Amino acid sequence: MKPKILITDKLHPAAIEVAKGFAEVQEFYGHSPEEVLSKIPGYDALIVRSGTKATREVIEASDLKIIGRAGVGLDNVDLDAAKEKGIEVVNSPEASTIAVTELVMGALLTLLRNIHHADRSMREGKWERSRFTGNELYGKTLGIVGFGRIGKEVGERARAFGMNILAYDPNITAEDAREFNAECAELDDLLKRADIVTLHIPLVEGTRNLIDEGKIDLMKDSAVIVNISRGGVVNEKALHDALKDGKLGGAVLDVFENEPPKGSPLMNLENVVLMPHLGASTDEAQINAGTVVVEKIRNFFREK
């Protein structure tokens, strides 16, 4: 008998086709948490993205064998409840690695070279060459907080721009960093020395507000922060105050404590590039996010 899969957030059609090759698939989009709760019994697998929360209530009401999160984080899956019921949980963090990496570099160049402001000025019929003098990446020190899959890829591209790389990650050694042409550093040391700090860490209890007022005070005046990881790892009030007061030179933010960040004072600042959580928003990453997690679910049932 084929396993039954309930998909509650939209996947790329290519991923749906893979799922239909080995399972009975029910797409159930745009429904309330209560409707998902009533629908879940009888399904062997649940596939979500960021829209659906696989809560303890949903998990306890289910007959699930496996939950798949098409994407990086597992914030919306109650892992403790899943473990208690013996439910496997898989995701596809590798799917968006290149998309996020390239967005970091593109957004950073946009900020440092004032591309966004120059584009707006041109559309207003102006020709303001002297106004948009920017800064180069060459010779600058990039501090990478979280030297995992994405951090290493960002470091590789930064090296191609002639940057010096500092890496902070409790899970790596100095030798690990050297393999990727980076210098291992403690967090405070990295913040003091880096011209640009980019964050690639999950949001867990130990990383919430990791970059707060005290950490920002350690940074160079005019330094830049890039956060394309998780909202909440940077204290937004402290960041706003530092940007407004000229302590920091700029920031790139793709993620926020509350999404969308309605009424955020960060939107009133000129030295910030703001994006609506675009990290995985490429055609390639969207295809990969779904197909990778579906293939993991297929392998799970085949092994069973």
SULSULMO-V559027 format. One record per backbone hydrogen bond with DSSP energy under -0.5 kcal/mol. NH is the residue of the N-H (numbers start at 1). CO is the residue of the C=O. Records with the same first field share a line. If there is no record, write none. Layout:
BEGIN
NH: CO / CO
END
This chain:
BEGIN
3: 22
5: 3 / 24
6: 45
7: 5 / 26
8: 6 / 47
9: 47
12: 286
15: 12
16: 12
17: 13
18: 14
19: 15
20: 16
21: 17 / 18
22: 19
23: 19
24: 3
25: 23
26: 5
28: 7
30: 8
36: 32
37: 33
38: 34
39: 35
40: 36
43: 40
44: 4
45: 4
46: 66
47: 6
48: 68
54: 52 / 76
55: 53
59: 55
60: 56
61: 57
62: 59
65: 44
66: 44
67: 88
68: 46
69: 90
70: 48 / 68
71: 69
77: 74
78: 54
79: 77
82: 78
83: 79
84: 80
85: 81
86: 83
87: 82
88: 65 / 86
90: 67
92: 69 / 71
95: 92
96: 93
97: 94
100: 96
101: 97
102: 98
103: 99
104: 100
105: 101
106: 102
107: 103
108: 104
109: 105
110: 106
111: 107
112: 108
113: 109
114: 111
115: 110
116: 110
118: 114
119: 115
120: 116
121: 117
122: 118
123: 119
124: 120 / 121
125: 122
126: 121
129: 127
132: 128 / 129
133: 130
135: 112
139: 162
140: 137
142: 140 / 164
143: 141 / 196
144: 142 / 166
145: 143 / 198
146: 144 / 168
148: 146
152: 148
153: 149
154: 150
155: 151
156: 152
157: 153
158: 154
159: 155
160: 156
161: 157 / 158
162: 159
163: 158
164: 140
166: 142 / 164
167: 183
168: 144
172: 169
177: 173
178: 174
179: 175
180: 176 / 177
181: 178
182: 177
183: 165
184: 182
185: 167
190: 186
191: 187
192: 188
193: 189
194: 190
195: 141
196: 141
197: 224
198: 143
199: 226
200: 145
204: 202
207: 204
208: 204
209: 232
210: 207
211: 233
212: 210
216: 212
217: 213
218: 214 / 215
219: 215 / 216
220: 191 / 194
222: 247
223: 220 / 247
224: 195
225: 250
226: 197
227: 252
228: 199 / 226
233: 230
235: 211
236: 234
239: 235
240: 236
241: 237
242: 238
243: 239
244: 240
245: 241
246: 242 / 243
247: 242
248: 242
249: 223
250: 223
251: 271
252: 225
253: 273
254: 227
255: 227
262: 260
264: 261
267: 264
268: 265
269: 266
273: 251
274: 272
275: 253
277: 254 / 275
281: 278
282: 280
286: 282
287: 283
288: 284
289: 285
290: 286
291: 287
292: 288
293: 289
294: 290
295: 291
296: 292
297: 293
298: 294
299: 295
300: 296
301: 297
302: 298
303: 299
304: 300
END
